[in-house]
Amino acid sequence: MVYKTHGNLGTILRTIDSVGLSQIILSQTTADAYNPKVVRSTMGAIFRVNVIVSRDIVKTLKELKKHKFKILATSLETENNIYDIDYHKKVLVIGNEANGISQEVLALADETAKIPMLRKNRKFKCFRCN
């Protein structure tokens, strides 16, 4: 996953921790997860989430598929909802609001789902895969 904004990466790490997930895979070109701004914005979650940095996110996702993980990519072009997904043996890929997920990563997806906005704010700032 690629995200260059430190505060947003911290929020993502905090969210991962809050829902009980234990790790995140970041692209090598993302913001540094251990940057002081990121660490501060995680509110301690950085110490409970295993951060893995991938040099080649496509290769990493292909390797995960070899180990029977399914790739779930977020997309606006689906009726599936992320709240209705069984996440057992799944990797969730979330694109950023400006660029979304690259076509190369999207092609690896076994399934797509959207993140419905329950309020007027229709944007969900996140990271994207190259």
Contacts in CASP RR format, 6 or more apart in sequence:
PFRMAT RR
TARGET T0000
AUTHOR 0000-0000-0000
METHOD contacts of the structure
MODEL  1
MVYKTHGNLGTILRTIDSVGLSQIILSQTTADAYNPKVVRSTMGAIFRVN
VIVSRDIVKTLKELKKHKFKILATSLETENNIYDIDYHKKVLVIGNEANG
ISQEVLALADETAKIPMLRKNRKFKCFRCN
1 24 0 8 1.000
1 25 0 8 1.000
1 26 0 8 1.000
1 27 0 8 1.000
1 30 0 8 1.000
1 57 0 8 1.000
1 93 0 8 1.000
1 94 0 8 1.000
1 95 0 8 1.000
1 126 0 8 1.000
1 127 0 8 1.000
1 128 0 8 1.000
1 129 0 8 1.000
2 26 0 8 1.000
2 27 0 8 1.000
2 29 0 8 1.000
2 30 0 8 1.000
2 57 0 8 1.000
2 96 0 8 1.000
2 127 0 8 1.000
2 128 0 8 1.000
2 129 0 8 1.000
2 130 0 8 1.000
3 9 0 8 1.000
3 12 0 8 1.000
3 26 0 8 1.000
3 30 0 8 1.000
3 31 0 8 1.000
3 96 0 8 1.000
3 126 0 8 1.000
3 127 0 8 1.000
3 128 0 8 1.000
4 29 0 8 1.000
4 30 0 8 1.000
4 31 0 8 1.000
5 31 0 8 1.000
5 125 0 8 1.000
6 31 0 8 1.000
6 32 0 8 1.000
6 35 0 8 1.000
6 37 0 8 1.000
6 38 0 8 1.000
6 41 0 8 1.000
7 31 0 8 1.000
7 37 0 8 1.000
7 38 0 8 1.000
7 41 0 8 1.000
8 125 0 8 1.000
8 126 0 8 1.000
8 127 0 8 1.000
9 26 0 8 1.000
9 30 0 8 1.000
9 31 0 8 1.000
9 33 0 8 1.000
9 38 0 8 1.000
9 41 0 8 1.000
9 127 0 8 1.000
10 33 0 8 1.000
10 38 0 8 1.000
10 41 0 8 1.000
10 42 0 8 1.000
10 45 0 8 1.000
10 46 0 8 1.000
11 41 0 8 1.000
11 125 0 8 1.000
12 24 0 8 1.000
12 126 0 8 1.000
12 127 0 8 1.000
13 24 0 8 1.000
13 33 0 8 1.000
13 38 0 8 1.000
13 42 0 8 1.000
13 45 0 8 1.000
13 46 0 8 1.000
13 49 0 8 1.000
13 51 0 8 1.000
14 41 0 8 1.000
14 42 0 8 1.000
14 43 0 8 1.000
14 44 0 8 1.000
14 45 0 8 1.000
16 23 0 8 1.000
16 24 0 8 1.000
16 45 0 8 1.000
16 49 0 8 1.000
17 42 0 8 1.000
17 44 0 8 1.000
17 45 0 8 1.000
17 48 0 8 1.000
17 49 0 8 1.000
18 45 0 8 1.000
21 49 0 8 1.000
22 48 0 8 1.000
22 49 0 8 1.000
22 50 0 8 1.000
23 49 0 8 1.000
23 50 0 8 1.000
23 51 0 8 1.000
23 52 0 8 1.000
24 49 0 8 1.000
24 50 0 8 1.000
24 51 0 8 1.000
24 52 0 8 1.000
25 52 0 8 1.000
25 53 0 8 1.000
25 54 0 8 1.000
25 57 0 8 1.000
25 60 0 8 1.000
25 91 0 8 1.000
26 33 0 8 1.000
26 51 0 8 1.000
26 52 0 8 1.000
26 53 0 8 1.000
26 54 0 8 1.000
26 127 0 8 1.000
27 53 0 8 1.000
27 54 0 8 1.000
27 57 0 8 1.000
27 129 0 8 1.000
27 130 0 8 1.000
28 53 0 8 1.000
28 54 0 8 1.000
28 55 0 8 1.000
29 130 0 8 1.000
30 53 0 8 1.000
30 127 0 8 1.000
31 38 0 8 1.000
32 38 0 8 1.000
33 46 0 8 1.000
33 51 0 8 1.000
33 53 0 8 1.000
34 46 0 8 1.000
34 51 0 8 1.000
38 46 0 8 1.000
39 46 0 8 1.000
42 49 0 8 1.000
54 60 0 8 1.000
57 105 0 8 1.000
57 129 0 8 1.000
57 130 0 8 1.000
58 104 0 8 1.000
58 105 0 8 1.000
58 108 0 8 1.000
58 129 0 8 1.000
61 71 0 8 1.000
61 91 0 8 1.000
61 93 0 8 1.000
61 105 0 8 1.000
61 108 0 8 1.000
62 108 0 8 1.000
64 71 0 8 1.000
64 91 0 8 1.000
65 71 0 8 1.000
65 108 0 8 1.000
65 110 0 8 1.000
68 89 0 8 1.000
69 89 0 8 1.000
69 90 0 8 1.000
69 91 0 8 1.000
70 89 0 8 1.000
70 90 0 8 1.000
70 91 0 8 1.000
70 110 0 8 1.000
70 111 0 8 1.000
71 90 0 8 1.000
71 91 0 8 1.000
71 93 0 8 1.000
71 108 0 8 1.000
71 109 0 8 1.000
71 110 0 8 1.000
71 111 0 8 1.000
72 82 0 8 1.000
72 85 0 8 1.000
72 87 0 8 1.000
72 90 0 8 1.000
72 91 0 8 1.000
72 92 0 8 1.000
72 93 0 8 1.000
72 109 0 8 1.000
72 110 0 8 1.000
72 111 0 8 1.000
72 112 0 8 1.000
72 113 0 8 1.000
73 93 0 8 1.000
73 101 0 8 1.000
73 105 0 8 1.000
73 106 0 8 1.000
73 108 0 8 1.000
73 109 0 8 1.000
73 111 0 8 1.000
73 112 0 8 1.000
73 113 0 8 1.000
74 82 0 8 1.000
74 92 0 8 1.000
74 93 0 8 1.000
74 94 0 8 1.000
74 95 0 8 1.000
74 101 0 8 1.000
74 112 0 8 1.000
74 113 0 8 1.000
74 114 0 8 1.000
74 115 0 8 1.000
75 101 0 8 1.000
75 106 0 8 1.000
75 109 0 8 1.000
75 112 0 8 1.000
75 113 0 8 1.000
75 114 0 8 1.000
76 114 0 8 1.000
77 112 0 8 1.000
78 112 0 8 1.000
78 113 0 8 1.000
78 114 0 8 1.000
79 114 0 8 1.000
80 111 0 8 1.000
80 112 0 8 1.000
80 113 0 8 1.000
80 114 0 8 1.000
81 113 0 8 1.000
81 114 0 8 1.000
81 116 0 8 1.000
82 92 0 8 1.000
82 113 0 8 1.000
82 114 0 8 1.000
82 115 0 8 1.000
82 116 0 8 1.000
83 116 0 8 1.000
84 113 0 8 1.000
85 111 0 8 1.000
85 113 0 8 1.000
90 111 0 8 1.000
93 101 0 8 1.000
93 105 0 8 1.000
93 109 0 8 1.000
93 129 0 8 1.000
94 101 0 8 1.000
94 115 0 8 1.000
94 124 0 8 1.000
94 126 0 8 1.000
94 127 0 8 1.000
94 128 0 8 1.000
95 101 0 8 1.000
95 126 0 8 1.000
95 127 0 8 1.000
95 128 0 8 1.000
95 129 0 8 1.000
96 125 0 8 1.000
96 126 0 8 1.000
96 127 0 8 1.000
96 128 0 8 1.000
97 123 0 8 1.000
97 124 0 8 1.000
97 125 0 8 1.000
97 126 0 8 1.000
98 128 0 8 1.000
99 128 0 8 1.000
100 128 0 8 1.000
101 109 0 8 1.000
101 128 0 8 1.000
101 129 0 8 1.000
102 128 0 8 1.000
102 129 0 8 1.000
102 130 0 8 1.000
104 130 0 8 1.000
105 129 0 8 1.000
105 130 0 8 1.000
106 112 0 8 1.000
115 124 0 8 1.000
117 123 0 8 1.000
117 124 0 8 1.000
END
